[in-house]
Amino acid sequence: MSFLSGVLRLRPRPRDLACQEVVELVTDYLEGALSAAERRGFERHLAGCPHCTEYLAQMRETIRLTGRLTPDDLTSGMRADFTDLYRRWRAEQ
């Protein structure tokens, strides 16, 4: 074994992210809030995971479409559903 291969073997390899971790980081990724190392890990995961790549694309499309909504676009039932969903989410936090 050469000196260089021994040194490279001792250097810790970045831990790969799991799909659940990628899902939890999507908002920070889209907002540019990840560190350079976190962003590299996120993008490394995407390069090998078509499911998370599709999820990211869906989130981008959701953001694009919801950015066009106005309060008048929501029915009172939709507003109530969103309010209920938010309250249930907050209760779990």
TIDO-221511 format. One record per residue: y, z, x of N, C-alpha, C, O, CB in turn; residue in one letter. Coordinates in nm, 3 decimals. Atoms other than C-alpha are relative to their C-alpha. Glycine has a CB too. Layout:
// residues N
n.py|n.pz|n.px|ca.py|ca.pz|ca.px|c.py|c.pz|c.px|o.py|o.pz|o.px|cb.py|cb.pz|cb.px|res
Y|Z|X|Y|Z|X|Y|Z|X|Y|Z|X|Y|Z|X|A
...
END
This chain:
// residues 93
n.py|n.pz|n.px|ca.py|ca.pz|ca.px|c.py|c.pz|c.px|o.py|o.pz|o.px|cb.py|cb.pz|cb.px|res
-0.117|0.000|0.086|0.000|0.000|0.000|0.123|0.000|0.091|0.132|0.079|0.185|0.000|0.124|-0.098|M
-0.123|0.006|-0.078|0.339|-0.094|0.140|0.095|0.112|-0.043|0.080|0.171|-0.150|0.069|-0.137|-0.016|S
-0.100|-0.102|0.031|0.631|0.147|0.152|0.073|-0.033|-0.130|0.091|0.054|-0.215|0.101|0.014|0.115|F
-0.076|0.041|0.118|0.822|-0.054|-0.111|-0.081|0.018|-0.128|-0.029|0.067|-0.228|0.046|-0.145|0.013|L
0.080|-0.016|0.122|0.534|-0.060|-0.359|-0.020|0.147|-0.033|-0.026|0.184|-0.150|-0.136|-0.069|0.016|S
0.010|-0.143|0.024|0.494|0.316|-0.313|0.125|0.058|-0.062|0.117|0.141|-0.153|-0.030|0.073|0.128|G
-0.128|-0.046|0.055|0.863|0.376|-0.384|0.015|-0.047|-0.144|0.056|0.029|-0.231|0.118|-0.049|0.085|V
-0.013|0.053|0.136|0.857|0.150|-0.688|-0.093|0.071|-0.096|-0.060|0.090|-0.213|-0.029|-0.150|-0.001|L
0.094|-0.070|0.086|0.553|0.331|-0.821|0.048|0.140|-0.035|0.017|0.191|-0.142|-0.136|0.006|0.066|R
-0.050|-0.135|0.023|0.726|0.668|-0.790|0.120|0.004|-0.094|0.145|0.106|-0.158|0.036|0.065|0.130|L
-0.118|0.004|0.085|1.036|0.559|-0.977|-0.044|0.001|-0.146|-0.126|-0.082|-0.186|0.088|-0.125|0.031|R
0.043|-0.006|0.140|1.001|0.657|-1.344|0.041|-0.125|-0.076|0.153|-0.175|-0.061|0.057|0.125|-0.070|P
-0.027|0.116|0.085|0.978|0.367|-1.585|0.065|0.051|-0.127|0.024|0.154|-0.181|-0.132|-0.081|-0.031|R
-0.063|-0.045|0.125|1.209|0.391|-1.886|-0.103|0.006|-0.113|-0.188|-0.083|-0.126|0.117|-0.094|-0.039|P
0.091|-0.016|0.112|1.022|0.515|-2.191|0.034|-0.102|-0.107|0.150|-0.121|-0.143|0.006|0.144|-0.058|R
-0.022|0.097|0.107|0.975|0.250|-2.457|0.029|0.073|-0.130|-0.029|0.177|-0.159|-0.123|-0.092|-0.016|D
-0.034|-0.058|0.131|1.129|0.324|-2.794|-0.107|-0.037|-0.102|-0.165|-0.145|-0.096|0.138|-0.049|-0.046|L
0.087|0.027|0.114|0.911|0.349|-3.103|0.084|-0.064|-0.110|0.206|-0.051|-0.111|-0.070|0.131|-0.050|A
-0.071|0.066|0.110|1.000|0.153|-3.416|0.089|0.098|-0.076|0.202|0.063|-0.110|-0.100|-0.065|-0.097|C
-0.080|-0.098|0.073|1.121|0.469|-3.592|0.129|0.033|0.074|0.234|0.049|0.013|-0.082|0.128|-0.023|Q
-0.119|-0.028|-0.079|1.361|0.540|-3.307|0.100|-0.116|-0.007|0.221|-0.094|-0.014|-0.037|0.028|0.146|E
-0.087|0.119|0.011|1.496|0.184|-3.324|0.071|0.001|-0.134|0.192|-0.023|-0.141|-0.082|-0.131|0.018|V
-0.061|-0.006|0.133|1.555|0.220|-3.698|0.112|0.104|-0.002|0.218|0.080|-0.060|-0.107|0.035|-0.108|V
-0.101|-0.106|-0.003|1.745|0.545|-3.634|0.122|-0.037|0.084|0.230|0.019|0.064|-0.061|0.128|0.053|E
-0.110|0.038|-0.089|1.961|0.376|-3.368|0.074|-0.127|-0.044|0.174|-0.164|0.018|-0.053|-0.021|0.138|L
-0.060|0.129|0.040|2.049|0.055|-3.558|0.150|0.011|-0.022|0.225|-0.073|0.027|-0.067|-0.051|-0.126|V
-0.144|-0.012|0.028|2.388|0.178|-3.680|0.079|0.016|0.129|0.181|-0.050|0.148|0.027|0.120|-0.094|T
-0.069|-0.018|-0.127|2.489|0.300|-3.335|0.000|-0.130|0.081|0.099|-0.162|0.147|-0.065|0.113|0.081|D
0.007|0.128|-0.072|2.372|-0.031|-3.186|0.102|-0.099|-0.055|0.176|-0.162|0.021|-0.143|-0.060|-0.011|Y
-0.093|0.094|0.062|2.572|-0.237|-3.435|0.146|0.040|0.022|0.234|-0.046|0.027|-0.028|-0.011|-0.148|L
-0.137|-0.048|-0.023|2.880|-0.020|-3.376|0.036|0.007|0.148|0.147|0.045|0.184|0.018|0.137|-0.063|E
-0.026|-0.003|-0.143|2.847|-0.047|-2.997|0.009|0.140|0.057|0.075|0.162|0.159|0.125|-0.073|0.030|G
-0.011|-0.140|-0.040|2.800|0.328|-2.965|-0.114|0.047|0.093|-0.114|0.162|0.135|0.002|0.087|-0.122|A
0.109|-0.040|-0.090|2.483|0.327|-2.750|0.045|-0.008|0.145|0.130|-0.090|0.181|-0.124|-0.090|-0.023|L
-0.025|0.010|-0.144|2.496|0.395|-2.379|-0.066|-0.129|0.050|-0.146|-0.189|-0.021|-0.055|0.127|0.078|S
0.059|0.122|-0.056|2.405|0.104|-2.153|-0.152|0.013|0.008|-0.224|-0.082|-0.022|0.059|-0.028|0.141|A
0.145|-0.022|-0.010|2.059|0.255|-2.094|-0.066|-0.004|-0.138|-0.173|-0.063|-0.154|-0.030|0.134|0.069|A
0.055|0.002|0.136|2.001|0.312|-2.467|-0.001|-0.142|-0.055|-0.098|-0.184|-0.119|0.082|0.092|-0.093|E
-0.008|0.138|0.048|2.114|-0.043|-2.544|-0.111|-0.086|0.063|-0.174|-0.166|-0.005|0.139|-0.061|0.030|R
0.107|0.076|-0.067|1.874|-0.186|-2.284|-0.136|0.034|-0.060|-0.216|-0.056|-0.085|0.000|0.029|0.152|R
0.127|-0.040|0.062|1.586|0.016|-2.430|-0.014|-0.056|-0.140|-0.122|-0.101|-0.179|-0.011|0.150|-0.004|G
0.000|0.055|0.136|1.680|-0.092|-2.782|-0.033|-0.149|0.004|-0.119|-0.196|-0.070|0.137|0.024|-0.068|F
0.020|0.145|-0.008|1.696|-0.459|-2.684|-0.136|-0.035|0.060|-0.194|-0.138|0.024|0.111|-0.063|0.084|E
0.134|0.021|-0.054|1.374|-0.432|-2.480|-0.103|0.012|-0.113|-0.197|-0.067|-0.120|-0.031|0.103|0.114|R
0.090|-0.016|0.114|1.200|-0.305|-2.794|0.008|-0.122|-0.091|-0.095|-0.176|-0.134|0.034|0.129|-0.078|H
-0.017|0.117|0.088|1.347|-0.588|-3.004|-0.070|-0.123|0.055|-0.126|-0.202|-0.021|0.147|-0.029|-0.020|L
0.060|0.118|-0.062|1.220|-0.846|-2.755|-0.150|-0.009|-0.027|-0.207|-0.118|-0.025|0.025|0.002|0.151|A
0.144|0.000|0.024|0.863|-0.741|-2.831|-0.041|0.039|-0.140|-0.161|0.053|-0.167|-0.064|0.090|0.094|G
0.034|-0.049|0.134|0.883|-0.636|-3.196|0.067|-0.086|-0.108|0.185|-0.066|-0.137|0.042|0.147|-0.016|C
-0.060|0.085|0.104|0.937|-0.900|-3.465|0.041|0.078|-0.125|0.133|0.038|-0.195|-0.097|-0.109|-0.039|P
-0.034|-0.078|0.120|0.945|-0.633|-3.737|0.138|0.065|0.015|0.219|0.061|-0.078|-0.107|0.109|-0.025|H
-0.131|-0.062|-0.021|1.240|-0.446|-3.586|0.110|-0.105|0.014|0.224|-0.082|-0.026|-0.003|0.089|0.125|C
-0.096|0.110|-0.009|1.411|-0.776|-3.507|0.040|-0.045|-0.140|0.158|-0.070|-0.166|-0.059|-0.119|0.081|T
-0.028|0.037|0.139|1.382|-0.868|-3.875|0.082|0.109|-0.070|0.174|0.078|-0.145|-0.131|-0.025|-0.078|E
-0.075|-0.110|0.059|1.507|-0.523|-3.979|0.146|-0.006|0.043|0.236|0.012|-0.039|-0.061|0.136|0.039|Y
-0.137|0.011|-0.051|1.814|-0.564|-3.757|0.073|-0.116|-0.069|0.189|-0.103|-0.107|0.001|-0.020|0.153|L
-0.061|0.115|0.068|1.880|-0.908|-3.910|0.033|0.035|-0.145|0.139|-0.003|-0.195|-0.094|-0.122|0.004|A
-0.026|-0.042|0.138|1.850|-0.758|-4.260|0.119|0.094|-0.008|0.201|0.084|-0.100|-0.124|0.068|-0.059|Q
-0.114|-0.092|-0.001|2.095|-0.481|-4.172|0.130|-0.075|0.022|0.231|-0.046|-0.042|-0.019|0.107|0.109|M
-0.121|0.081|-0.023|2.345|-0.734|-4.037|0.039|-0.075|-0.127|0.157|-0.082|-0.161|-0.023|-0.100|0.116|R
-0.028|0.074|0.124|2.314|-0.939|-4.356|0.049|0.094|-0.109|0.140|0.059|-0.184|-0.126|-0.075|-0.048|E
-0.045|-0.100|0.098|2.350|-0.627|-4.573|0.145|0.038|0.025|0.225|0.046|-0.068|-0.089|0.125|0.005|T
-0.138|-0.035|-0.035|2.667|-0.531|-4.388|0.094|-0.115|-0.035|0.202|-0.094|-0.089|0.012|0.034|0.150|I
-0.084|0.117|0.030|2.801|-0.884|-4.422|0.025|-0.012|-0.151|0.137|-0.034|-0.194|-0.065|-0.129|0.053|R
-0.013|0.016|0.145|2.733|-0.896|-4.796|0.073|0.115|-0.065|0.156|0.094|-0.154|-0.137|-0.015|-0.063|L
-0.066|-0.114|0.064|2.844|-0.544|-4.884|0.146|0.010|0.039|0.225|0.072|-0.031|-0.071|0.129|0.037|T
-0.140|0.003|-0.038|3.166|-0.597|-4.696|0.084|-0.080|-0.097|0.207|-0.070|-0.097|0.015|-0.058|0.139|G
-0.069|0.082|0.100|3.253|-0.837|-4.975|0.011|0.069|-0.135|0.082|0.021|-0.224|-0.070|-0.132|-0.016|R
-0.002|-0.069|0.129|3.196|-0.588|-5.256|0.132|0.074|-0.020|0.191|0.127|0.074|-0.117|0.098|-0.010|L
-0.114|-0.082|0.038|3.484|-0.429|-5.437|-0.049|0.100|-0.103|-0.156|0.080|-0.161|0.120|-0.087|-0.057|T
0.044|-0.097|0.101|3.464|-0.125|-5.666|-0.023|-0.065|-0.137|-0.108|-0.019|-0.213|0.104|0.111|-0.014|P
0.017|0.067|0.129|3.497|-0.361|-5.963|-0.133|-0.075|-0.010|-0.178|-0.107|-0.120|0.114|-0.097|-0.024|D
0.128|0.070|0.002|3.172|-0.534|-5.860|-0.116|0.090|-0.044|-0.222|0.041|-0.080|-0.029|-0.056|0.138|D
0.106|-0.095|0.035|2.971|-0.218|-5.936|0.013|0.043|-0.145|0.121|0.078|-0.192|0.004|0.122|0.093|L
0.001|-0.053|0.137|2.870|-0.125|-6.287|0.002|0.152|0.008|-0.022|0.209|0.114|-0.125|-0.051|-0.080|T
0.001|-0.147|0.000|2.899|0.239|-6.390|-0.140|0.052|0.032|-0.153|0.156|0.096|0.048|0.054|-0.137|S
0.138|-0.040|-0.030|2.519|0.260|-6.372|-0.030|-0.009|0.149|-0.096|0.078|0.206|-0.098|-0.086|-0.077|G
0.019|0.015|-0.144|2.520|0.131|-6.015|0.072|0.111|0.076|0.019|0.166|0.172|0.050|-0.138|0.047|M
-0.074|-0.107|-0.065|2.787|0.381|-5.918|-0.075|0.132|-0.013|-0.085|0.209|0.083|0.142|0.013|-0.061|R
0.076|-0.124|0.023|2.582|0.662|-6.073|-0.125|0.003|0.088|-0.159|0.107|0.145|-0.040|0.013|-0.150|A
0.119|0.007|-0.086|2.270|0.544|-5.887|0.035|0.029|0.145|-0.036|0.105|0.212|-0.066|-0.139|-0.012|D
-0.042|-0.024|-0.139|2.454|0.537|-5.554|0.040|0.145|0.021|0.009|0.204|0.125|0.115|-0.093|0.037|F
-0.042|-0.139|-0.012|2.606|0.878|-5.617|-0.122|0.091|0.003|-0.128|0.184|0.084|0.092|0.039|-0.117|T
0.123|-0.080|0.003|2.264|1.023|-5.704|-0.077|-0.014|0.131|-0.126|0.085|0.186|-0.088|-0.043|-0.119|D
0.069|0.025|-0.126|2.107|0.863|-5.398|0.067|0.075|0.114|0.000|0.137|0.197|-0.004|-0.150|0.030|L
-0.074|-0.070|-0.104|2.380|1.003|-5.176|-0.022|0.151|-0.011|-0.045|0.217|0.090|0.151|-0.032|-0.010|Y
0.018|-0.145|0.017|2.345|1.354|-5.323|-0.139|0.044|0.043|-0.154|0.149|0.105|0.024|0.039|-0.147|R
0.136|-0.034|-0.042|1.969|1.353|-5.270|-0.012|-0.006|0.152|-0.077|0.079|0.213|-0.102|-0.095|-0.065|R
0.002|0.012|-0.145|2.017|1.235|-4.913|0.068|0.120|0.065|0.016|0.176|0.162|0.069|-0.131|0.044|W
-0.074|-0.114|-0.056|2.276|1.508|-4.844|-0.080|0.129|-0.013|-0.075|0.214|0.075|0.136|0.015|-0.069|R
0.079|-0.122|0.022|2.045|1.774|-4.988|-0.113|0.012|0.104|-0.155|0.123|0.137|-0.060|0.000|-0.142|A
0.107|0.000|-0.100|1.778|1.674|-4.733|0.053|0.028|0.141|-0.025|0.060|0.231|-0.073|-0.132|-0.002|E
-0.058|-0.017|-0.135|2.018|1.706|-4.437|0.014|0.143|0.039|0.061|0.174|0.149|0.135|-0.067|0.009|Q
END
